[in-house]
């Protein structure tokens, strides 16, 4: 278990800390002279910024997902000690959707003096209980793809509950029940499962594999790319062709992001991942000597 956490830390933390230095101190122009700024930086260093509405997504753009991801890693050993197959994973997914709906209802009843008010609403979308169902779809996918469970291992009543929940959510616009992130994740779950069965060349090829490898860098880098392109006035402006504007803007951002992310992966991510592997290997060698 400790090796798992070492791997996760050296996979995520080094690049995120670089992003924290850049976005908070350079692009954001902040300092840690005030207690609030200092506390916010410390919260991001320890990946607990997802527990406070005003900090969850401010110091580092998109930092909410990294903090929530780290929170999920803390729960993963507990989940895997109790979830042994796809059926149990689906039941856990349904339970977390229900628990999140209850928690959101309760949180919305609590008077909170946070201005502007959208920060609190956004927080309830970003926070861990609302994102946990998405992670659990990954757990289900693990059992189906890696452990070779089948859909027969999932109780039929689970499919009925999911179908009814999606239908009721759509008919009555009950965003309290299922957020859009869960619905989007469900469709990506289907795509991922289909590609595991039939890895079509259009989606699984050397280019997409490279993008997958550098995807974490791309996630953190693309915010800076958009910021500087806008600041330098490099935004396509064909007023009568908004779709063309979007396509050109998208291609420009993606191309530059891929170039920079390839470098950050090679010079930041990969070396620290290797460092983590060396630490784990050293620990295992010591453990072998001890048992001898």
Secondary structure as UniProt FT lines:
FT   HELIX           2..20
FT   HELIX           21..27
FT   HELIX           35..45
FT   TURN            46..47
FT   HELIX           49..51
FT   TURN            53..57
FT   TURN            61..62
FT   HELIX           63..82
FT   HELIX           86..109
FT   HELIX           118..126
FT   HELIX           128..145
FT   HELIX           151..153
FT   HELIX           156..171
FT   TURN            172..173
FT   TURN            175..177
FT   HELIX           180..197
FT   TURN            201..203
FT   HELIX           206..213
FT   HELIX           215..231
FT   TURN            232..233
FT   TURN            239..240
FT   HELIX           242..264
FT   HELIX           265..269
FT   HELIX           270..291
//
